[in-house]
Amino acid sequence: MNVLAALLVLGLLIVIHEAGHFLAARFQGIRVNGFSIGFGPALWKLERGGVTYALRALPLGGFVSFPDDDENSPIPADDPDLLRNRPIPQRALVISAGVLANLLLAWLVLVGHTALAGVPGDPDPGVMVMAVQQGEPAEQAGLKPGDHILSIEGLSLGRGESAVKDAVTPVRASPSVPLSLEVEKNGVVRTVELIPEDHQGQGRI
């Protein structure tokens, strides 16, 4: 299932990338004679408007082909609509359009996700206990996963990364010294006494 999902995502990225090249050329009136997803023998073909659309056996890439690359093309070499005869800015747009299309897709995914899921708000106050090791000071004090440590020795921990630092500092500085913790879970606040273990002169819980 994961392999299938990866192939589908890869396929989408390839289609968007090659569509960027293709559309940039077509919108500028530049001749295009092929649009293929995959490499190798064609599993499916459709010719329309002078362009051959194909789905090929190896879904590991894709390409847009131009008459410029066809030595047997009936189009005169000096045709102004051939890619090689267009000004440099137009050729550069065609070449870079694949990457620009992928960037646009990433932006649309980000905006769409933000619109549906919203922007993360401020983190909850304090430091969340993610796990407790059996027999260690945290478990002996009664801390449980999901607890939020709001303060240590009456000093509020605040929010975010600074809260983690403010929690670690007094614990390390207090080996074998009882610490009073204010702990919250599901709206219920309780006080816990915790004694950090002395580990080479530093407290550890």
PyMOL commands that set and color helices and strands:
alter all, ss='L'
color gray80, all
select helices_A, chain A and resi 2-27+67-69+83-85+88-117+137-140+160-172
alter helices_A, ss='H'
color red, helices_A
select strands_A, chain A and resi 34-48+51-65+127-128+148-152+155-156+179-185+188-194+197-199+202-204
alter strands_A, ss='S'
color yellow, strands_A
deselect
rebuild
show_as cartoon
